[in-house]
Amino acid sequence: MASLCIWCKCFSENAPPEHVVPEAIGGPADFVLTDGVVCERCNNGLAHLDQAVCDEFDFMAFGAGVPRKGGKPPIIKSRGNFVGTHDSGKTAFSLNMDPAPVKAHDGSVLGAFGKSPRNINASVRREGQNVHLSFQIPFGQTPKFARGISKIALSSLAYFLGTDLALTQAFDPVREYVIHGSGHRAILMMAPGDDTYKIEVQAPYIGKDGFYTVALRIGTLDFLVIFRLI
């Protein structure tokens, strides 16, 4: 079936399904845009924004045991100096706080600490026979993350309210932001008060004066993305 792509607005036919929320963080298999709503070029070309979102939720998804894309075991491997794996029912971590690369438990090489803004900064404290490890996890600091959340929000609007609305000129600034990073969009992020990992996307709330609000639950965080049609 043919359609116009909600991102490039070009004619699209026989395009693969586009997962609204990436599979790698638990996006439902049936929560997809089909029939060319997202063309193959945009599906592939905007995958880096999906990856940016997945990278930020790596610890949450790993802790919840969420399989990666294609049912692969959970893994943390985008932090530079940290790797976490699930293998044969066992969980293992490797962390490098040294100024030189080291080999991790899975044979991969961990970069030197401080070489990436996504590095894990950890401290170790000993109390008798016990060792306490504490660390900080940078979250949501890259512009691509906000663009990825906006991508999910507009895709959700197209899923619930239809592509004709999503294709209107009023959403062109959102498209420019998602595709090219042009402009700025505010996203409200909140801790919902419980630590249950889940994926929930509600049908957009249509308010007065052309406001559309998309509410998302990803992992253990809630997001509100507001679109205003002028």
C-alpha positions in Angstrom: 0.0 0.0 0.0 1.3 3.5 -0.9 1.4 6.5 1.3 3.3 9.7 2.0 6.1 9.4 4.6 5.4 11.5 7.7 9.0 12.6 7.8 10.2 13.4 4.3 6.6 13.7 2.8 7.8 11.7 -0.2 5.8 8.9 -1.9 6.4 5.6 -0.1 5.5 2.1 -1.1 6.3 -1.4 0.3 8.2 0.1 3.2 9.1 -2.0 6.3 7.1 -1.5 9.5 8.4 1.3 11.7 8.4 0.6 15.5 7.1 3.6 17.3 9.1 2.7 20.4 12.3 0.8 19.6 12.2 -2.9 20.1 15.5 -2.8 21.9 14.0 -1.1 25.0 10.7 -3.2 24.9 8.6 -1.4 22.4 5.5 -3.6 21.7 5.7 -5.6 18.5 2.3 -4.4 17.3 2.9 -0.7 18.0 4.1 0.0 14.5 3.4 2.3 11.6 2.8 0.3 8.4 1.7 0.8 4.7 4.5 3.3 3.9 3.7 5.8 6.7 7.5 5.9 7.2 9.5 5.3 4.0 12.5 2.9 4.0 14.9 5.7 3.6 13.7 7.6 6.7 13.3 4.3 8.6 17.0 3.7 8.1 18.1 7.3 8.2 16.5 8.1 11.5 17.6 4.9 13.2 20.4 6.8 14.9 17.8 8.7 17.0 16.2 5.4 18.1 19.7 4.2 19.1 20.3 7.4 21.1 17.1 6.7 23.0 18.0 3.0 23.6 21.5 4.0 24.8 20.1 6.2 27.5 17.8 3.4 28.8 20.5 0.8 28.7 20.8 0.4 32.5 17.0 0.4 33.0 16.3 -2.2 30.3 19.3 -4.3 31.4 18.1 -4.4 35.0 14.6 -5.3 33.9 15.9 -8.1 31.7 14.5 -6.6 28.5 15.8 -8.5 25.4 17.5 -6.5 22.7 16.3 -6.3 19.2 15.7 -9.7 17.7 15.4 -11.3 21.1 19.1 -11.0 21.9 20.2 -11.1 25.5 20.3 -7.7 27.4 23.6 -5.9 27.2 25.2 -2.6 28.2 27.9 -1.7 25.7 27.7 2.0 24.7 29.3 3.6 27.8 32.9 3.3 26.7 34.4 2.2 30.1 31.6 -0.2 31.1 30.1 -3.4 29.8 27.4 -5.5 31.3 26.2 -8.9 30.0 23.6 -11.6 30.6 25.0 -15.0 29.6 23.7 -18.5 30.5 21.6 -17.0 33.3 24.6 -15.1 34.8 25.1 -11.4 35.0 28.6 -9.9 34.8 30.0 -6.4 34.7 33.3 -4.8 33.8 34.3 -1.2 34.7 37.4 0.6 33.8 38.5 3.6 35.9 42.1 3.6 34.8 43.7 6.1 32.4 44.4 3.3 29.9 42.2 0.7 28.0 41.7 -2.7 29.6 40.1 -6.0 28.6 36.6 -6.7 29.9 35.2 -10.1 31.0 33.6 -10.7 27.6 36.9 -10.1 25.8 36.0 -6.6 24.5 38.2 -3.6 25.2 37.0 -1.0 27.6 38.2 2.6 26.9 40.1 4.7 29.4 38.0 6.6 31.9 37.2 10.2 30.9 37.4 9.7 27.2 33.6 9.8 26.6 30.8 11.9 28.2 28.9 8.6 28.5 31.5 7.1 30.8 30.5 5.7 34.2 32.1 7.5 37.1 32.4 5.1 40.0 33.8 5.0 43.5 34.7 2.0 45.7 34.6 1.8 49.5 35.7 -1.1 51.6 34.1 -2.1 54.9 35.7 -5.2 56.3 35.0 -8.0 54.0 32.4 -6.0 52.0 33.1 -3.8 49.0 30.6 -1.0 48.2 30.5 0.3 44.6 28.6 3.4 43.7 28.4 5.1 40.3 26.7 7.9 38.4 25.0 7.4 35.1 24.7 10.4 32.7 21.2 10.5 31.3 19.5 12.4 28.5 22.4 14.9 27.9 22.8 14.5 24.2 20.6 16.5 21.7 19.8 13.3 19.8 18.0 11.9 22.9 15.4 14.8 22.8 15.1 14.4 19.1 14.5 10.7 19.5 11.7 11.3 22.1 10.1 13.9 19.8 10.3 11.3 17.0 8.4 8.8 19.2 5.8 11.5 20.1 5.0 12.5 16.5 5.0 8.8 15.4 2.5 8.2 18.3 0.3 11.0 17.1 0.3 9.5 13.6 -0.6 6.1 15.0 -3.5 7.3 17.1 -4.9 10.2 15.2 -3.9 9.4 11.6 -1.2 10.4 9.1 -3.3 13.1 7.5 -2.9 15.2 10.7 0.8 14.3 11.1 1.5 15.4 7.5 0.0 18.9 8.0 2.3 21.9 7.5 1.9 22.8 11.2 4.1 19.8 12.1 6.9 20.8 9.7 9.0 22.5 12.6 8.8 19.1 14.4 10.0 17.3 11.3 12.9 19.8 10.9 13.9 19.3 14.6 13.8 15.5 14.4 15.5 15.1 11.0 18.0 18.0 11.1 18.1 19.1 14.7 16.9 22.5 13.7 15.3 24.7 16.4 14.5 23.6 20.0 11.7 21.6 21.6 10.9 21.3 25.3 10.3 17.9 26.8 9.0 17.4 30.3 10.6 14.4 32.0 9.2 13.1 35.4 9.8 10.3 37.8 6.4 8.6 38.2 6.9 7.4 41.8 7.3 3.7 41.0 10.2 1.7 39.6 8.3 -0.7 37.4 9.8 -0.9 33.9 7.1 -0.6 31.3 6.3 1.0 27.9 3.1 3.0 27.7 2.0 5.5 25.2 -1.4 7.2 25.6 -3.5 8.6 22.8 -2.7 12.3 22.5 -4.7 14.8 24.5 -6.2 17.4 22.2 -6.5 20.7 24.1 -7.8 24.1 23.2 -6.0 26.5 20.9 -4.4 23.7 18.9 -2.4 22.0 21.6 -1.6 18.3 21.3 0.0 16.6 24.3 1.6 13.1 24.0 2.2 11.3 27.3 4.9 8.5 27.2 6.1 6.1 29.8 9.5 4.6 28.9 11.2 2.4 31.5 10.7 4.1 34.8 10.3 7.7 33.5 7.3 9.7 32.2 7.5 12.2 29.4 5.2 14.9 28.1 5.7 16.3 24.6 3.5 19.2 23.6 2.8 20.2 20.0 1.1 23.4 19.2 -0.5 24.0 15.9 -0.3 27.6 14.8 
